[in-house]
């Protein structure tokens, strides 16, 4: 039985609120060793405060479910621009949201592995760009809409402080949830950005679940390569301009094959 991507699952690939209009290049005097030695609640609150001022970011997600692996990279900003690439089931899909319009494309392998398209339709759709009609945009727009982070990292959660570790070239202090299902790394120098979240499989789908349309079961199997198994979410490119351009060439409407 083929798997169908749930729109709500793709929407949850961005579990971080993007709001405010702060300068992402600003610095914070409370940094370094002194910050890493603070109580977990103060480190958590500093990261949550930083989230309020984010204007743009890139989210990279890696996980495995069943025999399938997923890797995605999505860049979004507070001006409604968003671009993303999702690799799953041996195929790839890309999307662009700009000017209130949503465009997407996918290769034949992606259609075959992740949708109900038959071989003929998958071949016809391969590499073609589609524009989603206004009636169907809402489910796709959610992929880049401001999303609540409270499910996995919030002021209501209790954390303990772990070790300082380098995450993508930056020193980060580790916060571990009381039930050890969520681990967060917060930058200790400059802006206290959230740099990485790791969700263990037993946290549930964590917003990253995919449903097997045959059994109805959801899973988030471990991602190989991190010492804490689960869904690995890395946050980068804070404040970087998001370039989202309307695709060139012919653009079809959902439901057309272009054949």
N, C-alpha and C positions, 0 to 999 in steps of 0.2 A: 504494500500500500504506500502511495506517495505521501510525502509530507507537504503541507501547505503552510506558508509563512503567515503567522497571525499578525495583523497590523498592530495590535496592542503590544506584541512582543518587540517589534521593531521600534515602536515608540519608546519603549523602556530602555533602549540602548543609550539614552541620554538621561540618566537619573540625576541630573544636577540642575538646580534652578539657575537661570541666566537672567539677572535683573539688575537694574541700576545703570549708571553711566560713569563709573569711576575710571581713573587712569590706571591701567594694568601695569604700568611701569613704575609706579610709586613704591617707596621703600617703607620699612617698618623698623623703628629703632629697637624694638624688643625682639632681638633675633639671636641666633647662634646658641651657645651652650645654655645661656640663661633661659631661653625659650624652651629648650628641650628638657629642662629641669622643672618646668611648671607642672602643676597638677593636671591630670588628664582632662578635667572639665574645662580648664582655662585654655588648653590647647585646642580642644574640640570647638569651643566658642569662638576662638580666634579664626579657625578655619571657616566656620559658618558665617562669621562677619565678612570674611574675604569673599565668600560666594556671592554675597549681596552686591558686590561692586564689579563682578565679572561682565565684560562686554563681548568677549568671544573666546572660543576654546575649541580644542580637538579632543575627541573621545575615541580611544582605541579599546576594543573589546575582544577578548580571546576566551574561547571555551570549547568544550566538546560535549556532544550529546549522542549517546548510542555510538554508532560507527561514523558519525558525522562531526566534522570540526567546523567552527565558525570563527571568522576573523572579520572585524569591521573597523572602519575608520571614518568618522563623521565630524565635520567641522561646521560650527554654527555660530551665529552672533545674534545680538539683540535687535538687529535691523531687518530680520526676516530672511537672511541669506543662509543657505545650508547646502553642503555638498557631502556626498558619502559614497563609500564603496563597501559592499558586503560580499565576502567570499564564503560559500557554503555548498556542501555537496559536490565539490569539484568544479563549481561554476562561480560566476561573478555577476553581480548587478551593481549598477551605479545610478545615482539620482541627483538631481539639482532642484533646489527650491529657490526661486528668485522672483521678485515682483509680484508675489502672491500666486505664482504658477508653479506647478509641480511637473517635472519631467523625469522619466526613468528609462533605462535600457538594461538588458541582460543578455548573456550569451546562451547558446543552445544548451550547454551542460547545466546551467543554472535552472532553466525552465524544466528540463527533464528530471532533475534531482529534487526540486523543491516546489513544484507546482503540479497541477493536474493536466497540464498540456501534453498532448500526445506527441509522437516523434515528428509528425508532419507540421504541427502547429509550432513546436519548439524551433524547428528549422526555419519556419517563416518569420518568427519573431526575432531570431538571432541577430543581435547588434542593432536592431531598429530602436529609435527613440520614440517614446510615446508621451503625450501630454494628457494628464488626467482631467476629465470634464469637471466642472465646478461641483456637480452633485456628488462626486466621489473623492474630492480633495481632502475632506476632513480627516479621514483615516490616515492619509499619508502625511499631512501637515503635522500630525502629532509627533512624527519622528524627530522634528526639530523644534517643537514648541517647548516653552519653559515647563520643566517637569519637576515634581516634588522629589527631593532627595530624602525626605524624612523616613522613607521605608527602610533605608539602609544606613543612614548617617544623620542623626538629628540631636537636638538639645535634650530630647527625652531619653537618649541612650546613655548607658553607663559604660565607660571605657577605663582600661588601665594602660599605663605607659609602658611601652616596650623599649626597644633599642633604636639607636640612630643608624640609618642605613642609607646608602646612596641609591637614589631613584633617578634614572636618566640624567646623571651628572650632578644632581642636587642632593644635599644632605636632607634627610627627612626623618622625623620622629614617628615611631610606630604607635598606633592606638589599637588596642584589642578589646572588642566588646566583651561584656560580662559572660556571655555564653560562648565566646570564642568563635562565633559564626561569621563575624565581620571584622576585617582588619583594614585600617586606613593608615596611609602615610602622608604626613603634613610637612611641607617645606619649613625648615627652621630659619633660613636666611631670607631677608627681604619680605615680600608678600607671602603670607602663610597659605599658599595654595594647597588644595587637595591634589596630591600627585598620583595616588593609586588607591583603589579599593580592591579587596579580594573577598569574595563571598564563598563560603564553603557550600558544598552541595546540600547539606542538611538545613540550610537557611530557607529552603523552598526554591521556587524559580527565581527569586530575587529580582523579578522584573525581566529576567533574561530567558524565561522558559520557552520551549517550543513544544508544540503538541503533535503527537503522532495521530494523524486523522483516523487510523485504523483502531488503535487501542484507547485513544484518548489520554494516554499517559504523558506526563511531562518529565523532563530530566535536564539536569545541568551537571554532566559528568566532569571530572577533574580536567584541568588544562595542564598538560605536561610542561614543566619548565619553571614553575614557581614552587617554593617550598611549602606554601600553603595552598592546598588543592581547592579548586573551585573556579568561579568566573573571575577573570582578572580584567579590571577596568583601569586604564591609564589615561590621565588627563594631561594634555600638553598644549603648547602654542597659545597660552593665555594672552589675550590682547592682540593677536595677530590678525591681520585683515583676511576676511573670508572672500575669496573670488568665486562667485557663482554666476556663470554666464549661460544664456540660453543656448542649447546645443545648435550647431550649424547643420545645414542640410535639411532633408525632409523630416518632418515630425508628424507622426500619426496620432490618432485619437484612440483611447482605450477601446478595444473590440475590433479594431482594424488589423489586418494582417499585412497590408502593403503589397500583397502578392498581385 
